């Protein structure tokens, strides 16, 4: 009986390992250059290359006007654009502006909520990527207590 349980665990482990091996490495990849960028423009360039970038009212960025604690600033990004492939959050005045990037799979609503760190008052930019281009929404947030070592 004990042998059957151990064998079952071994088979389950092998199946899990096989399934993980079938996941394309691209799914697990991360654009480290964009996360290490020191300016918003270089982060956008690293993320989107030559894609057209424009402001859009079809991207809704919900972030408080005043963040009492920059260490935990709630952010929600929603979009009614078709074919969204990624959503990125950029904090202009942070030492590394790219705070978060989310891949959106086809058929899933483009709606994310997270918390970010802000070192000081700054513009927050939501960048929504589609096949047609990149669409932005931005909002200025005043931080009363810094969150990035401040």
N, C-alpha and C positions, 0 to 999 in steps of 0.2 A: 504494500500500500504506500509506504514511504517512497519507494522507487518510482511509482506512478506519478506522485506529486512532483518529485524532482525532475522527471522526464518532461512533464507537462510545462513546468517553468522554463526548462531549457528550450523546448520547442517554441514557447511564447516569446522568449527572448530572441531566438534566432529569427522569428517572423518579424518582430519589431525592428531588429537590426537590418533585415533585408528591405523592409519598407522605407527605412531612413536612407538606405543606400540608393533607392530609386528616386529620391527627391533631388531635383536638379540643383546644382551648386548655386546657380543664379538666385534661387529663392532665398538661400541663406546668405548671399553676398550683401555687403554694405559699402556704400560709397564713402570710404574714409576720407578721400580728398575733400568732399563737400563738408563733412563734419569737422574737418580741421581748418577750413577756410577762416580767414580773419576779417573778411568784409562781406556784407550781404551780396554785393555784385559778384564776387568770386564764388560764393556759395551757389548763387543762381546759375552762373556760367557752368560750374562743375556739374550741377544737377541736370540742367536742361539744354546745354550746348547752344545751338543756333535757333532753337524754337522761338517763335514769336511770343512775347510777354506783354500782357495788357491788363489793365484794371477791369473788373467785371462786377456788375450788381447781382450776378448769379452765384457769387461766392459770399456766403454769410460767415463772418468772423464774430464769435461771441466771446468777449474777454472783458473783465471789469474795467471801468474808467480809472479806478484807484485800487491798487493791490496793496493791502496792508502788510503783506509778507511776500517779498519777492521769491522766497524759496518754494512757494506753492501757489502758482498763479493758474487758475482753471481756464482752459481754452476749449472752445467747441468750434469746429469748422464743418459747415454743411454746404452742399452745392447741388443745384438742379441741372447742371451741365450733363450732357450725355457722354458716355465713354470715358469716365474719369479713371485714370490709371494710378495716380499717386496724389497724396496731399502732404505738403511740407509746411513746417512752421519755422519762421525766421524771426529772431529778436535782434534788431538792428544794432543796439549798443552792447550786446553781449560780446565777450572776447572771441567766442566762436558762435557766430550768429545762427547757424542751423541747429535748432533745438530738437526737432523731431521730423521723421519722414515715415509715412505710412503707404504701403502698396495697397491698392484697391483692386480686387478681382472683378471680372465682368459679372454683372447681375447683382452686385452688392451696392447698397445705397452709399453714396459718398457723404458719410456722416461720422466724424470722429470726435471724441472728447478725451482730453488728457490734462496733465498739469505740467507746467514748465517752470524753470528757474529764470529769474530776471535779476541782474546785478544792480540795475538802476532804471530810472524812467526811460522809456524807449517806445518806438513804433514796433508793433508786432505785425508781421505779414503772413498771411495764409496764401500759399501758392498751390493751385489745383491744376494738375497736368492732364491734358487730353491729347488725342491725336492731332487736333486742330491747333493746339498751342497751350500756353500756360496763362492762367487767369488769376489775378491777385485781388485780395482785399486787405486793407490795413487799418490799424487803429492805434492811437497813442495811449499808452498805459502809464500812469504815474505810480511809482513804487515808493512806499514810505519806509520800508525796512528792506535792505538789499538781500538777495538770496545767493549771489555768486561770490561768496567770500566777503560780502560787505556788511 
